[in-house]
Amino acid sequence: MKNLRLLCVLLIALGGCKKNGENLALTDAKTDSKKTTFAVTNYYVNGASGNDANTGLTAAAALKTIQAALYKTTNGAGSNIYVAAGTYKERLYWPNSGASSSERITLTNYNGGIVILDGVNATNDAQNAMIGVASKSHIKIDNIRIANNTRSFASGVYVSGSGTDVHITNCKIYNIGWTTNSSAIPTSADNANPLVLFGTTANSYNEIYIGGNEIYNCNTGYSEGLTLGGNVENFLIERNVVHDIKNIGIDMTGHYAWTGAPANVNFARNGNVKYNTVYRCVSPVATSGGIYVDGGKWINIEGNTSYENYAGISVGCENNNNNAEGINIRSNFVYNNIEAGLLIGSNQSNGKVINSTVSNNTLYQNYSKGGWGGEIHMQNMANVSFINNIIHSRSNIVVIASLGYTSTGLSFNYNKYYSASASATNVTFDWGGINSTTYTTFAAFKTGTGLDANSTYGNPGYVSGTLPSPNLHLSSTSASVNAGLPTYVVQTGEFDIDGGARKVNNRVDIGADESAY
């Protein structure tokens, strides 16, 4: 479920709206070798002993406020802002860009201290964001805690416009919400964004790194915990922990006209979402994925752990006449989610998920709400391949091709299925959206569809399947070891759930774990 925000409202404090006026890894932005190289200047902030009349150039002559230090920076020059431990009641406006990827403007803590930006009674009250950034490049926000911002369209870090080389690392962002009432039911007008980056012009926001953060306890309404959207490309979202969000956890979006980006580049693309842990991201009003690609393109979702969300991982396109394309979902642990482990396909009449791959995932006992539902639910899609996955259902229903949608050009092979009955003669593949048939044995499904010729049914063989904290690595006796596609080609940068080699002993395993047995 996507929010229907008006960009003008969200940008109120950043200057408002004015008239007239296979996938890539993250790399450092290219810089002009002829440009002038600036020295990086250090500034110091101490809320207890500092004074904004000071130079801020030493810890002994520290400034009192972070905003004063940001205003000391020079556009096109590198600076480090070191903030002493304490609680700072400030909403920050970021005025300048750094010079290069080695000369950023960096905001960080001093000497390991805990720095909290607290929204309660904070300065700059007209700004909805705790940190607002508009079209700035070569910047880094590191080891800052951002908390307690409650209002309509509240945000923790809000980046918009265009630029390059934005890093947000090791931060904690919490208690950001449109209301403090955790039981409140939102409407589409109720939104809050803990961490959001939108490309809003014909020029992209690119070279984005978001790593090692924790985002939690946020009442986001129709918005999400971590969002990239509009004209955004070349990003890496890794090793974040996103939990207890009242909607989607991590979201890469596209094709929303309100961003202002031209249609041909108005979608998140060329990115990696790797080794994040996402849990308890549940909307009170709609299906919410732990990790969601909504109209994005050429994105790897790899090595993540997603559990106790409404849905584990979701790939679709909510804007009609558009597609999500080139999404690789591989080597993820997805378990004990309320709905399906994987929701894939557009729900729009003229939209699809196309040219994508679902490989080497472990989908385990999802659809905890019970009823007619399985591990994978498919809607409008074309040319999607499912290989080397463990698909272990809580019930006897494993895969559903939803009625009223179209799925074409599908490939299923070398998957391992298992279900509650522990019997291949009592397992359900609901193919209502393809040929209006429900298959109740594995053999009938293979014969009737021509799919899964080399797939098998049986216990996948985990170290432990005990919920709520299973160990889904493969046991030494697992039949999933060395049982994947014999000709499987490991892609550059592809690893298993632990960051280890994706193929051992010259044969890939089935599931997210590549064992050393």
Secondary structure by P-SEA (a helix, b strand, c coil): cccccccccccccccccccccccccccccccccccccccbbbbbbbcccccccccccccccccccaaaaaaaccccbbbbbbbcccccccccccccccccccccbbbbbccbbbbbbcccccccccccccbbbccccbbbbcbbbbccccccccccbbbcccccbbbbcbbbbcccccccccccccccccccccbbbbbcccccccbbbbcbbbbccccccccccbbbccccccccccbbbbcccccccbbbccccccccccccccccccccccbbbbccccccccccccccccccccccccbbbbccccccbbbbbcccccccccccccbbbbcccccccccccccccccccccccccccccccccccccccccbbbccccbbbbcccbbbbcccccccccccccccccccccbbbbcccccccbbbbbcccccccccccaaaaaaaccccccccccccccccccccccccccccccccccccccccccccccccccccccccccccccccccccc
